[in-house]
Amino acid sequence: MTVAVVTDSTADIPLEVVDELGIIVIPLYVQFGKKSYRDGIDLSAAEFYDRLVSGPDYPKTSTPNIGDFVSTYNEVAKKSKEIISIHLGSKISATYNVAVAAVKEVEADCRIELIDANTTLMAQGLLVIEAAKAAKDGMGLSQLTDMVHELIPKVHVIVTFDTIKYLHLGGHATGTQAFLGAALKVNPLVEIEEVIKPFGRAIGRRRAVDALCKYAKSFSPARSLAVQHCTDAEEGDSLAERVGGMFPGIPLYRSVLGPVAGTHSGPHGLAVSILEQ
């Protein structure tokens, strides 16, 4: 029986890939005012960014609750008695810890292996995709778990945006230096590796995009890649074409930075993720 692969919505895996590989996605929540929405289900990325820019309320994000995990695992266990569940870094969000607590409440007779990806966005997504492909090819749960743990140090992601404002509002940037960057009209660069941390600054969008490409190239050779955008699909496609040209023949996935990530990046984010060989 094929091992079931579960993740959360911050992995931002393209829907067609989710469907093709049978990945189960547990949504996080985004809240505007008093109303809460399931990421990617009740609120699309387009709707989210429209409200982020024009709405009166700044959004908040929250983890899935224990019940979300328990009901998902119990349902998945009807088809597979082995589950690998890969989630965004525990130093970024409490999602992984909620999953740990939920496993103790699962009534179904199944074996569940939880993995802290130490990252998020499509860096996490690339790990999940590798696991789902291997599971589809018949790899067992123990081997899958070992494989993903071996791949975690090989996955990297960098993000740029045009203002530090949203990162600060989301609680991931503090101090006057962050606002200085916004005042100077620079494009901040952040890397996500266990935590969200400053990587540098680029003056102007063109230099920011150059920095994303240089970052990706520094990890050559690649096993797979991903490019994400928030609201400017054309810009994302242009970046993907450029990155793809640097890594001919390597799988490259295109997706949108979803509402949870967008809460912290704002509407003009770009991200590049790379999984090394």
N, C-alpha and C positions, 0 to 999 in steps of 0.2 A: 504494500500500500504506500502511495506517495506521501512523503512528509509535507504537511501543510505549512505554508509560509505566511506569517502575519507581520504587519508593521503598523506604523501610525501615519497620519496624513502629512506630517512634516517632511516625509521622504520625497513628496512632490513627484512621484513616479507618473509618467504619462498614462492616461486612462487606458489607451490601447495596449500598453505593455502589461498593466495590471490585469486586464481581461485575458490577454494571450497566455500569461503565465499563471493565472489563477491565484494571484496574490490577494490576501485579505487585508483591508486597510481599516484601522480603527481611527475615527476622526478625533482631533482635538476640538476645542470650542473657542469661538470668537464672540465677544460680547460687545454690542453697541448699546449704551444706556442700560436699560434693564432687560433687554432681550438677548438671549444667547442662541448662537447658531452653530451647527456642526460644520466644521471645516470641510468644504468641498461637497457637502450634501445639501444643507439648507441655504448655503451662501456660496455662489461661484466667485472665482477670483475677480472677474469683471465687475460684479456687483460690489464686492468688497472694496476695490480700489476707488470706485465711484463714491462710495460712502466715506472712505478714508479722506478723500480730497474735499468733498463738498458737504459732508454731514457735520452736525454740531458736536458729536461725541467722538472722543478718541477711543479706539477699541481696546479691550483687554483680552488676554488669552488665558485659557485654563486647560488643564489636563483632562483626558478622559477620566470618568469615575470608575471605581472598582467594578460596579455593575456592568459597565460597558465591556470591560475585559472579560469578566466572568461569563456573561451571556455569549460573547463572541467565541471564547474557548469551548464552552459547552456545545455550541452549535457546530463549530468546526469538527469537534470530536465525533460527531455523528458520521463523518466521512473519513476521518483520519485519526488514528490513535497516537500519532506523533506530530508535534507542532514545534516549529522554531519561530520565535517571536523576537523581532529585531527593532529596537527603539532608539529614539534620539538620546543624546548623551545625558547622563544623570546629573552632570554638573551644569547643564543648560536648563533642564526641566525636570520636574518630579514624575514625569510620565513613566519612566522605567521603574521607579520605586512603587508606583501604583500597580504596575503589572506584577511586581514581586508579591505584593500583598494579595492581589487578585488570585494568583495561582493557588494559594492556600484555600481559597473558597470554591474552587472548581470541583464539581461533583462528578463530572464525567470521568470515565476510566481512560485516561490518556497521559502521555508523557510530554511535558512542555519544557523546552529549553529557552531561557531568556538571555538575550544578548544586549548589552549596552554598547551602542555603536560608537560612542565617544564623539559623535558628530551629528549633523542633521542635513537638511536639504537633499539634493541629489547625490551628495557624497554618501549619505545613508542609503539613498535609493539605489546606487550602484552596488552596494553590498547586498541589498535585498534581491536585486535582479540576479546577481551571481548565485545566491542561495536558491532562488526559485528555478533557475535553469538547471542547477545541479540536482535539485529535488526531482524535477521532471525527468531527468536522465536516470533516476533511480538511486541516487546517493542516500545513505541512511542518516538518521538524525545525529549520531555521534560524529560521523565524518563531516556532516554539514556544519555542526557547531565548531569543530576544529578548524575547518576551512575559513569560516567567517572570522574567527578570532585571529587567524593568520593574516587575513586581508585588511583588518581594521587599521594597522599602522601604515598600510599602503594607500589609503584613501585620503584625499586632500580637497579642500574647497576654499575659494576666495570669493569675496563679495565686494562690490563697489556700489555706492549710491551717491546722490548729489547733495545730501544734507545729513548731518548727524542728529538732527532733531528727533526723528522717530526712534532711533536707537536709544537716545537719552530718555525719551518719554517712556520707553519700554523697560527702563531700568538696567540697560546694558552698557551705558556710558555715563560717566560722571565727571564733574570738574569743569573749570572754565576753559581748559585746553580744547575740550570737545567742541564747545561753542565757538571758540576762535577759528577752528577749522571750517565751521559753517559760515562764519562771517567773511572768511577769505575766499569763499566760493570754490573751495577745493573739493575734490571727490575723495572721501575717505575710503580706505581699503581695509577690510577686516578678514581675518582667517579664523576658521572654526576648527579647533583641535582641542577637544575636551571642553574648552570654554571659547567664548567669543572674544577675540583679542585683536588689538590694533596691528595692522601689517604695514601701513604707510599711508601716504597721501599723494594724490596726483592733481596737478593743476590743469583743469580742463578734462572734458570727457574723453577726448582722443587719447590722451596720455593714460587715463584710467583704463581704457580698453587695452592699450599696449601693455599695461602692467598685468592685466589678467592673462594675456597671451604669454607673456614672459614667464609668469608663474607656472602655467600649465607646461610649458616647454621644459622647465627645470626638472620635471619628474619623468621625462622620457626614459625608457619606452613605456607606453601606456597599454593598459588592458581594455579600458573603456573610459568614456568621457561623457560629460553632460554640460549643456549650456542652458541657463534659465534667465528669463526676463520677468519684469513685473507688468508694465503696461505697453511697452514699445516692442511689439513682436518683430518689427522690421529691424530694429537695432539688434535684437537677439539673434535673428536669422543671419545678419551680417557677421556677428561675432562667431556664430556656429560655423559659418562657411570658412572663416579665417582659421579657427581652431582645427576644423576638420582637415584643412589643407596642410596643417602642420603634422597631422597624424593620419596619413592616408590609409584607408582600409581598416581603421579602428572603429568599433561601434561608438556612435555619438548620439546621445538622447537629447531631445529638446523638450523643455517643460516650462511651466510658469511658476514663479515664486508664489506659493499659495498665501492665503490670508494670514496664517500664523506668522510666517516669515515676513510678510509684507507689513505687518503691524510694526516691525522693528526696522525694516529697510526703507519704508516709504514707497511711493509709486514709481520710482526711477531706479530700481535696483537691477543689477546684473550679476550673475554668478557663474563661475566655472568650477566644475568638479572633475577630478581625475583619479582613476584607480590605476596604480602602477602594476606592471607585470610581476 
